[in-house]
């Protein structure tokens, strides 16, 4: 084990199981045709520094514990430039088929768990597309989207700008000691609450899981068809577009935080 190795979260360990293939697909529309050389430059200089996991692989130490280990990224292994049939005016169907195929294709664990497909063909909504694919063990959708938007913003605004983080202002020794005591008191209270909540949630989750596995069965819905071995059948993607006005109405209905 190397000193810089970081432990994989319990969720990441679960999602890295060989029986699962859980990926996040993010499609960016471009108003101009995709430029492969510029995309590769942006990946190396902007994308990779955003998150150390983008240049790390999963390894096991001598105790069998999974860790993230930094490696040298070979971008040629992560960049795909698919070739579609020539002569079409729009390539919406080709893109749809490509995304469907990519969604069921597993990412190899021998290299960092992401790749990008640069689509150089026009569709009805874009002149080109960037298709990112991440293994869910890298993080949740919110954290990965935040990284991607930061990547897009820096690539568009000024790629030469370094990554910056907020700095804290200087304070006196007395203030620091008072803040430290306050943090310690809050930490004890927070640990007690977290332990209590974990115990209650653990009992509730175990009881519910036991009932679901023995007595209660999920009802038939568009998500659960009830057809046996449905996971082995061919899959396709469906799209549903919401306007910002509809999103605001949904937020109001569920009293979401603004």
ABEGO torsion letter per residue (X at the ends): XBAABBBBBAAAAAAABAABBBBBBBBBBBABBBBAAAAAAAAAAAAAAABAAAABBBBBBAAGBBBBBBBBBBAAAABBBBBBBBGBABAAAAAAAAAAAAAABBBBAABBBBBBBBBABBBAABABBBBBBBBAAAEBAAAAAAAAAAAAAAAAABAABBBBBBBBBBBBAAAAAAAAAAAAAAAAAAAAAAAAAAAAAAAAAAAAAAAAAAABBBBBBAABAGBBGAAABBBBBBBBBBBAAAAAAAAAAAGBBX
